[in-house]
Amino acid sequence: MPDKAKRKPPYSYRPPEDRRAAFERRVAESGLSVNAFITEAIFGRNRHRPAEMRLLSRLLGECAAIADLVRNVAKSEDADRLTPLLEAIKILLTEIRSALFLLMGRKP
């Protein structure tokens, strides 16, 4: 029988007793597993937490709602007078949308 490669032993962490409750609270609030939480604490974050992704998604949806409102105003009788303002709003919305897509790891 060929030798199977042995797995390396796992690391173990026990928070000090007076910090255990705070550690468990922080892990729970992060929405991550204990392993992922400790890895992020040591090496830094490399992804968004679920609550952050929901917020980014909501903001992206709100940008779309604002863009719809801008299109409706652009069709109104005051559109000629408001054209420079509407164009500035469109540019800002495009920049915000691009930033949100970048943060979410999506292509615009």
C-alpha positions in Angstrom: 0.0 0.0 0.0 1.4 3.4 -0.9 2.0 5.9 1.8 -0.7 8.5 2.0 0.5 12.1 2.5 -0.1 13.0 6.1 -2.2 16.1 6.7 -0.5 18.8 8.7 -1.9 19.2 12.2 -4.3 22.1 12.6 -3.6 25.2 14.6 -5.6 25.7 17.7 -6.6 29.0 19.3 -8.2 29.5 22.7 -9.0 33.1 23.6 -8.3 34.3 27.1 -11.3 33.5 29.3 -12.0 37.2 30.0 -12.1 37.8 26.2 -14.0 34.7 25.1 -17.4 36.3 25.0 -16.1 39.3 23.0 -14.4 36.9 20.6 -17.5 34.8 20.1 -19.6 38.0 19.6 -17.2 39.3 17.0 -17.2 36.0 15.1 -21.0 35.9 15.2 -21.3 39.5 14.0 -18.9 38.9 11.1 -21.0 36.1 9.6 -17.9 34.1 9.1 -16.7 30.8 10.4 -14.2 30.9 13.2 -11.4 29.8 10.8 -12.3 32.5 8.3 -12.6 35.1 11.0 -9.1 34.3 12.4 -7.6 34.2 8.9 -9.0 37.6 8.1 -7.7 38.9 11.4 -4.2 37.8 10.6 -3.9 38.3 6.9 -6.5 41.0 6.3 -9.9 40.9 4.6 -10.1 39.7 1.0 -13.8 39.6 0.6 -17.0 41.3 1.7 -19.1 39.9 4.4 -22.7 38.9 3.6 -24.2 42.0 5.3 -21.8 44.3 3.3 -22.7 42.5 0.0 -26.4 43.1 0.8 -25.7 46.8 1.4 -23.7 47.1 -1.8 -26.5 45.4 -3.7 -29.1 47.7 -2.2 -27.1 50.8 -3.1 -26.7 49.5 -6.7 -30.5 49.1 -6.8 -31.0 52.6 -5.5 -28.6 54.0 -8.2 -30.9 52.3 -10.8 -34.0 53.9 -9.2 -32.3 57.3 -9.3 -31.3 56.7 -13.0 -35.0 55.9 -13.8 -36.1 59.2 -12.1 -33.5 61.1 -14.1 -34.8 59.5 -17.4 -38.3 60.6 -16.4 -37.2 64.1 -15.7 -35.3 64.2 -19.0 -38.7 63.5 -20.8 -40.4 66.3 -19.0 -41.2 69.8 -20.3 -38.3 71.2 -18.2 -35.7 68.9 -19.8 -34.1 71.6 -21.9 -33.5 73.8 -18.9 -32.3 70.9 -16.8 -30.0 69.2 -19.4 -26.7 70.3 -17.8 -27.8 69.1 -14.4 -29.2 65.8 -15.7 -25.9 65.1 -17.5 -23.9 65.8 -14.4 -26.2 63.5 -12.4 -25.8 60.7 -15.0 -22.0 61.0 -14.8 -22.0 60.8 -11.0 -24.4 57.8 -11.1 -22.1 56.0 -13.6 -19.1 56.6 -11.3 -21.0 55.3 -8.3 -22.3 52.3 -10.2 -18.8 51.5 -11.4 -17.4 51.7 -7.9 -20.1 49.5 -6.5 -19.5 46.9 -9.2 -15.7 47.0 -8.5 -16.4 46.6 -4.7 -18.7 43.6 -5.4 -16.2 42.0 -7.7 -18.5 42.2 -10.7 -18.1 43.6 -14.2 -20.1 46.8 -15.0 
